[in-house]
Amino acid sequence: MPTVHRCDGFRIDIRSRDHNPPHFHMIGPDFHALVSIRTLEVLEGTYTRKALAEAVAWAGQRTDALMSEWRRLNERD
């Protein structure tokens, strides 16, 4: 599972062979949330408001790159 970004106290991963919709995992010591790449909304899980704000600010500038990485790891022939 590639870590695509490390923040203060958590990381953002995109997993291979994962389920739709395209999303990233926001993983901290006490939380794990799935966030939609397209809408930047939490799909499920727990999180802190600070971590979510930081992740959304970072991901909002990189949605095309995140979608490319999602496709590379998850699209099947």
N, CA, C and O atoms as CSV, one atom per row, in Angstrom:
chain,resi,resn,atom,element,x,y,z
A,1,MET,N,N,0.848,-1.166,0.000
A,1,MET,CA,C,0.000,0.000,0.000
A,1,MET,C,C,0.890,1.224,0.000
A,1,MET,O,O,1.528,1.511,1.013
A,2,PRO,N,N,0.953,1.941,-1.080
A,2,PRO,CA,C,1.815,3.112,-1.155
A,2,PRO,C,C,1.300,4.275,-0.296
A,2,PRO,O,O,0.131,4.656,-0.358
A,3,THR,N,N,2.204,4.812,0.493
A,3,THR,CA,C,1.912,6.050,1.198
A,3,THR,C,C,2.215,7.178,0.226
A,3,THR,O,O,3.340,7.304,-0.259
A,4,VAL,N,N,1.213,7.997,-0.057
A,4,VAL,CA,C,1.400,9.078,-1.024
A,4,VAL,C,C,1.725,10.400,-0.349
A,4,VAL,O,O,2.171,11.343,-1.003
A,5,HIS,N,N,1.499,10.471,0.980
A,5,HIS,CA,C,1.817,11.709,1.704
A,5,HIS,C,C,1.868,11.425,3.196
A,5,HIS,O,O,1.084,10.634,3.720
A,6,ARG,N,N,2.798,12.080,3.866
A,6,ARG,CA,C,2.866,12.027,5.326
A,6,ARG,C,C,2.596,13.423,5.859
A,6,ARG,O,O,3.204,14.401,5.425
A,7,CYS,N,N,1.689,13.495,6.791
A,7,CYS,CA,C,1.336,14.754,7.428
A,7,CYS,C,C,1.813,14.685,8.873
A,7,CYS,O,O,2.421,13.700,9.293
A,8,ASP,N,N,1.532,15.733,9.621
A,8,ASP,CA,C,1.900,15.765,11.025
A,8,ASP,C,C,0.993,14.824,11.810
A,8,ASP,O,O,-0.123,15.193,12.176
A,9,GLY,N,N,1.469,13.617,12.067
A,9,GLY,CA,C,0.712,12.683,12.880
A,9,GLY,C,C,-0.160,11.698,12.126
A,9,GLY,O,O,-0.841,10.890,12.758
A,10,PHE,N,N,-0.168,11.730,10.814
A,10,PHE,CA,C,-0.934,10.752,10.047
A,10,PHE,C,C,-0.365,10.642,8.638
A,10,PHE,O,O,0.492,11.424,8.229
A,11,ARG,N,N,-0.865,9.650,7.910
A,11,ARG,CA,C,-0.413,9.462,6.528
A,11,ARG,C,C,-1.615,9.242,5.625
A,11,ARG,O,O,-2.715,8.930,6.081
A,12,ILE,N,N,-1.372,9.414,4.323
A,12,ILE,CA,C,-2.392,9.183,3.310
A,12,ILE,C,C,-1.893,8.068,2.403
A,12,ILE,O,O,-0.818,8.164,1.811
A,13,ASP,N,N,-2.691,7.004,2.302
A,13,ASP,CA,C,-2.347,5.835,1.491
A,13,ASP,C,C,-3.413,5.608,0.428
A,13,ASP,O,O,-4.579,5.964,0.599
A,14,ILE,N,N,-2.977,5.006,-0.672
A,14,ILE,CA,C,-3.895,4.460,-1.666
A,14,ILE,C,C,-3.546,2.987,-1.793
A,14,ILE,O,O,-2.397,2.632,-2.057
A,15,ARG,N,N,-4.521,2.149,-1.608
A,15,ARG,CA,C,-4.296,0.701,-1.602
A,15,ARG,C,C,-4.600,0.083,-2.958
A,15,ARG,O,O,-5.469,0.553,-3.693
A,16,SER,N,N,-3.872,-0.971,-3.272
A,16,SER,CA,C,-4.147,-1.707,-4.505
A,16,SER,C,C,-5.281,-2.691,-4.267
A,16,SER,O,O,-5.522,-3.116,-3.137
A,17,ARG,N,N,-5.964,-3.043,-5.329
A,17,ARG,CA,C,-7.097,-3.972,-5.286
A,17,ARG,C,C,-8.145,-3.536,-4.272
A,17,ARG,O,O,-8.718,-4.359,-3.558
A,18,ASP,N,N,-8.386,-2.246,-4.221
A,18,ASP,CA,C,-9.364,-1.683,-3.287
A,18,ASP,C,C,-10.703,-1.521,-3.987
A,18,ASP,O,O,-10.784,-1.663,-5.207
A,19,HIS,N,N,-11.726,-1.234,-3.250
A,19,HIS,CA,C,-13.086,-1.123,-3.773
A,19,HIS,C,C,-13.382,0.305,-4.240
A,19,HIS,O,O,-12.715,1.257,-3.837
A,20,ASN,N,N,-14.384,0.426,-5.087
A,20,ASN,CA,C,-14.867,1.737,-5.519
A,20,ASN,C,C,-15.753,2.318,-4.441
A,20,ASN,O,O,-16.247,1.572,-3.594
A,21,PRO,N,N,-15.972,3.610,-4.439
A,21,PRO,CA,C,-15.441,4.630,-5.328
A,21,PRO,C,C,-13.972,4.929,-5.003
A,21,PRO,O,O,-13.491,4.604,-3.917
A,22,PRO,N,N,-13.271,5.549,-5.951
A,22,PRO,CA,C,-11.869,5.900,-5.715
A,22,PRO,C,C,-11.734,6.729,-4.441
A,22,PRO,O,O,-12.450,7.711,-4.245
A,23,HIS,N,N,-10.802,6.316,-3.577
A,23,HIS,CA,C,-10.637,6.982,-2.298
A,23,HIS,C,C,-9.212,6.794,-1.805
A,23,HIS,O,O,-8.455,5.977,-2.329
A,24,PHE,N,N,-8.868,7.569,-0.786
A,24,PHE,CA,C,-7.602,7.348,-0.099
A,24,PHE,C,C,-7.896,7.071,1.368
A,24,PHE,O,O,-8.966,7.400,1.881
A,25,HIS,N,N,-6.923,6.462,2.026
A,25,HIS,CA,C,-7.020,6.134,3.435
A,25,HIS,C,C,-6.221,7.173,4.215
A,25,HIS,O,O,-5.049,7.412,3.923
A,26,MET,N,N,-6.848,7.776,5.187
A,26,MET,CA,C,-6.212,8.729,6.084
A,26,MET,C,C,-6.011,7.985,7.399
A,26,MET,O,O,-6.981,7.674,8.090
A,27,ILE,N,N,-4.748,7.695,7.751
A,27,ILE,CA,C,-4.458,6.795,8.856
A,27,ILE,C,C,-3.603,7.513,9.902
A,27,ILE,O,O,-2.499,7.978,9.619
A,28,GLY,N,N,-4.140,7.586,11.096
A,28,GLY,CA,C,-3.428,8.173,12.228
A,28,GLY,C,C,-3.347,7.174,13.362
A,28,GLY,O,O,-3.822,6.047,13.227
A,29,PRO,N,N,-2.756,7.564,14.472
A,29,PRO,CA,C,-2.598,6.622,15.579
A,29,PRO,C,C,-3.929,6.179,16.189
A,29,PRO,O,O,-4.032,5.070,16.713
A,30,ASP,N,N,-4.936,7.031,16.124
A,30,ASP,CA,C,-6.227,6.720,16.747
A,30,ASP,C,C,-7.394,6.821,15.773
A,30,ASP,O,O,-8.551,6.850,16.194
A,31,PHE,N,N,-7.106,6.873,14.486
A,31,PHE,CA,C,-8.195,6.994,13.515
A,31,PHE,C,C,-7.811,6.385,12.184
A,31,PHE,O,O,-6.632,6.201,11.881
A,32,HIS,N,N,-8.820,6.077,11.399
A,32,HIS,CA,C,-8.657,5.567,10.037
A,32,HIS,C,C,-9.935,5.919,9.294
A,32,HIS,O,O,-11.019,5.449,9.641
A,33,ALA,N,N,-9.800,6.742,8.278
A,33,ALA,CA,C,-10.967,7.163,7.503
A,33,ALA,C,C,-10.688,6.975,6.022
A,33,ALA,O,O,-9.543,7.048,5.574
A,34,LEU,N,N,-11.762,6.730,5.264
A,34,LEU,CA,C,-11.693,6.668,3.813
A,34,LEU,C,C,-12.294,7.957,3.277
A,34,LEU,O,O,-13.393,8.357,3.663
A,35,VAL,N,N,-11.551,8.604,2.376
A,35,VAL,CA,C,-11.970,9.893,1.831
A,35,VAL,C,C,-12.055,9.783,0.316
A,35,VAL,O,O,-11.110,9.339,-0.336
A,36,SER,N,N,-13.184,10.188,-0.236
A,36,SER,CA,C,-13.395,10.166,-1.685
A,36,SER,C,C,-12.413,11.107,-2.363
A,36,SER,O,O,-12.249,12.251,-1.938
A,37,ILE,N,N,-11.763,10.632,-3.409
A,37,ILE,CA,C,-10.853,11.496,-4.168
A,37,ILE,C,C,-11.649,12.539,-4.942
A,37,ILE,O,O,-11.218,13.687,-5.055
A,38,ARG,N,N,-12.795,12.158,-5.470
A,38,ARG,CA,C,-13.586,13.090,-6.294
A,38,ARG,C,C,-14.240,14.207,-5.493
A,38,ARG,O,O,-14.224,15.365,-5.910
A,39,THR,N,N,-14.822,13.860,-4.332
A,39,THR,CA,C,-15.585,14.857,-3.570
A,39,THR,C,C,-14.868,15.344,-2.317
A,39,THR,O,O,-15.252,16.354,-1.728
A,40,LEU,N,N,-13.831,14.627,-1.912
A,40,LEU,CA,C,-13.087,14.908,-0.688
A,40,LEU,C,C,-13.971,14.830,0.554
A,40,LEU,O,O,-13.716,15.499,1.555
A,41,GLU,N,N,-15.009,14.008,0.474
A,41,GLU,CA,C,-15.882,13.762,1.617
A,41,GLU,C,C,-15.504,12.431,2.263
A,41,GLU,O,O,-15.069,11.499,1.587
A,42,VAL,N,N,-15.674,12.362,3.559
A,42,VAL,CA,C,-15.398,11.120,4.283
A,42,VAL,C,C,-16.458,10.090,3.916
A,42,VAL,O,O,-17.655,10.347,4.040
A,43,LEU,N,N,-16.012,8.932,3.465
A,43,LEU,CA,C,-16.918,7.842,3.116
A,43,LEU,C,C,-17.254,6.998,4.339
A,43,LEU,O,O,-18.385,6.537,4.497
A,44,GLU,N,N,-16.264,6.801,5.197
A,44,GLU,CA,C,-16.477,6.045,6.431
A,44,GLU,C,C,-15.254,6.193,7.309
A,44,GLU,O,O,-14.183,6.590,6.849
A,45,GLY,N,N,-15.427,5.869,8.571
A,45,GLY,CA,C,-14.307,5.854,9.491
A,45,GLY,C,C,-14.333,6.997,10.476
A,45,GLY,O,O,-15.286,7.774,10.546
A,46,THR,N,N,-13.255,7.074,11.238
A,46,THR,CA,C,-13.103,8.120,12.239
A,46,THR,C,C,-11.908,8.992,11.882
A,46,THR,O,O,-11.014,8.574,11.145
A,47,TYR,N,N,-11.906,10.203,12.413
A,47,TYR,CA,C,-10.854,11.165,12.094
A,47,TYR,C,C,-10.940,12.326,13.077
A,47,TYR,O,O,-11.921,12.478,13.805
A,48,THR,N,N,-9.892,13.135,13.079
A,48,THR,CA,C,-9.945,14.393,13.817
A,48,THR,C,C,-10.233,15.506,12.817
A,48,THR,O,O,-9.894,15.397,11.638
A,49,ARG,N,N,-10.847,16.557,13.288
A,49,ARG,CA,C,-11.147,17.682,12.376
A,49,ARG,C,C,-9.867,18.289,11.821
A,49,ARG,O,O,-9.819,18.671,10.652
A,50,LYS,N,N,-8.838,18.380,12.641
A,50,LYS,CA,C,-7.562,18.945,12.188
A,50,LYS,C,C,-6.952,18.085,11.081
A,50,LYS,O,O,-6.511,18.606,10.056
A,51,ALA,N,N,-6.927,16.769,11.290
A,51,ALA,CA,C,-6.354,15.872,10.282
A,51,ALA,C,C,-7.158,15.925,8.992
A,51,ALA,O,O,-6.579,15.968,7.906
A,52,LEU,N,N,-8.485,15.923,9.092
A,52,LEU,CA,C,-9.307,15.990,7.887
A,52,LEU,C,C,-9.070,17.294,7.142
A,52,LEU,O,O,-8.952,17.286,5.917
A,53,ALA,N,N,-9.000,18.397,7.843
A,53,ALA,CA,C,-8.764,19.692,7.182
A,53,ALA,C,C,-7.415,19.680,6.456
A,53,ALA,O,O,-7.313,20.166,5.329
A,54,GLU,N,N,-6.395,19.135,7.088
A,54,GLU,CA,C,-5.069,19.082,6.465
A,54,GLU,C,C,-5.070,18.155,5.248
A,54,GLU,O,O,-4.507,18.492,4.208
A,55,ALA,N,N,-5.697,17.000,5.379
A,55,ALA,CA,C,-5.744,16.045,4.269
A,55,ALA,C,C,-6.520,16.615,3.089
A,55,ALA,O,O,-6.080,16.489,1.946
A,56,VAL,N,N,-7.659,17.237,3.345
A,56,VAL,CA,C,-8.477,17.805,2.271
A,56,VAL,C,C,-7.747,18.967,1.588
A,56,VAL,O,O,-7.808,19.102,0.366
A,57,ALA,N,N,-7.068,19.793,2.358
A,57,ALA,CA,C,-6.302,20.901,1.765
A,57,ALA,C,C,-5.199,20.361,0.860
A,57,ALA,O,O,-4.986,20.881,-0.236
A,58,TRP,N,N,-4.498,19.326,1.310
A,58,TRP,CA,C,-3.433,18.741,0.508
A,58,TRP,C,C,-4.007,18.048,-0.728
A,58,TRP,O,O,-3.545,18.287,-1.844
A,59,ALA,N,N,-5.011,17.192,-0.533
A,59,ALA,CA,C,-5.574,16.408,-1.639
A,59,ALA,C,C,-6.302,17.282,-2.652
A,59,ALA,O,O,-6.321,16.962,-3.841
A,60,GLY,N,N,-6.894,18.365,-2.206
A,60,GLY,CA,C,-7.626,19.247,-3.116
A,60,GLY,C,C,-6.754,19.831,-4.210
A,60,GLY,O,O,-7.252,20.179,-5.281
A,61,GLN,N,N,-5.467,19.942,-3.955
A,61,GLN,CA,C,-4.522,20.449,-4.943
A,61,GLN,C,C,-3.955,19.345,-5.834
A,61,GLN,O,O,-3.201,19.621,-6.766
A,62,ARG,N,N,-4.321,18.090,-5.544
A,62,ARG,CA,C,-3.694,16.957,-6.227
A,62,ARG,C,C,-4.688,15.891,-6.682
A,62,ARG,O,O,-4.316,14.723,-6.797
A,63,THR,N,N,-5.909,16.254,-6.937
A,63,THR,CA,C,-6.916,15.241,-7.282
A,63,THR,C,C,-6.558,14.479,-8.556
A,63,THR,O,O,-6.775,13.269,-8.625
A,64,ASP,N,N,-6.023,15.152,-9.549
A,64,ASP,CA,C,-5.646,14.451,-10.783
A,64,ASP,C,C,-4.559,13.408,-10.514
A,64,ASP,O,O,-4.647,12.282,-11.002
A,65,ALA,N,N,-3.551,13.771,-9.751
A,65,ALA,CA,C,-2.469,12.841,-9.435
A,65,ALA,C,C,-2.984,11.682,-8.577
A,65,ALA,O,O,-2.576,10.538,-8.772
A,66,LEU,N,N,-3.870,11.971,-7.638
A,66,LEU,CA,C,-4.437,10.908,-6.802
A,66,LEU,C,C,-5.283,9.951,-7.636
A,66,LEU,O,O,-5.227,8.738,-7.430
A,67,MET,N,N,-6.064,10.481,-8.573
A,67,MET,CA,C,-6.860,9.608,-9.448
A,67,MET,C,C,-5.950,8.755,-10.329
A,67,MET,O,O,-6.241,7.581,-10.557
A,68,SER,N,N,-4.878,9.317,-10.817
A,68,SER,CA,C,-3.931,8.542,-11.630
A,68,SER,C,C,-3.332,7.397,-10.825
A,68,SER,O,O,-3.199,6.281,-11.326
A,69,GLU,N,N,-2.971,7.676,-9.580
A,69,GLU,CA,C,-2.411,6.628,-8.725
A,69,GLU,C,C,-3.476,5.580,-8.403
A,69,GLU,O,O,-3.177,4.386,-8.390
A,70,TRP,N,N,-4.706,6.005,-8.146
A,70,TRP,CA,C,-5.804,5.060,-7.899
A,70,TRP,C,C,-5.956,4.122,-9.107
A,70,TRP,O,O,-6.037,2.904,-8.947
A,71,ARG,N,N,-5.995,4.701,-10.314
A,71,ARG,CA,C,-6.154,3.888,-11.531
A,71,ARG,C,C,-4.989,2.919,-11.699
A,71,ARG,O,O,-5.193,1.748,-12.021
A,72,ARG,N,N,-3.780,3.401,-11.484
A,72,ARG,CA,C,-2.601,2.552,-11.639
A,72,ARG,C,C,-2.685,1.337,-10.709
A,72,ARG,O,O,-2.317,0.230,-11.103
A,73,LEU,N,N,-3.153,1.533,-9.511
A,73,LEU,CA,C,-3.173,0.460,-8.516
A,73,LEU,C,C,-4.432,-0.402,-8.567
A,73,LEU,O,O,-4.432,-1.523,-8.057
A,74,ASN,N,N,-5.505,0.106,-9.177
A,74,ASN,CA,C,-6.790,-0.579,-9.046
A,74,ASN,C,C,-7.505,-0.961,-10.340
A,74,ASN,O,O,-8.385,-1.822,-10.312
A,75,GLU,N,N,-7.165,-0.365,-11.443
A,75,GLU,CA,C,-7.877,-0.743,-12.671
A,75,GLU,C,C,-7.357,-2.070,-13.166
A,75,GLU,O,O,-6.151,-2.303,-13.237
A,76,ARG,N,N,-8.275,-2.916,-13.500
A,76,ARG,CA,C,-7.935,-4.255,-13.971
A,76,ARG,C,C,-8.254,-4.375,-15.460
A,76,ARG,O,O,-9.184,-3.749,-15.968
A,77,ASP,N,N,-7.472,-5.181,-16.130
A,77,ASP,CA,C,-7.705,-5.393,-17.572
A,77,ASP,C,C,-8.916,-6.265,-17.796
A,77,ASP,O,O,-9.266,-6.552,-18.940
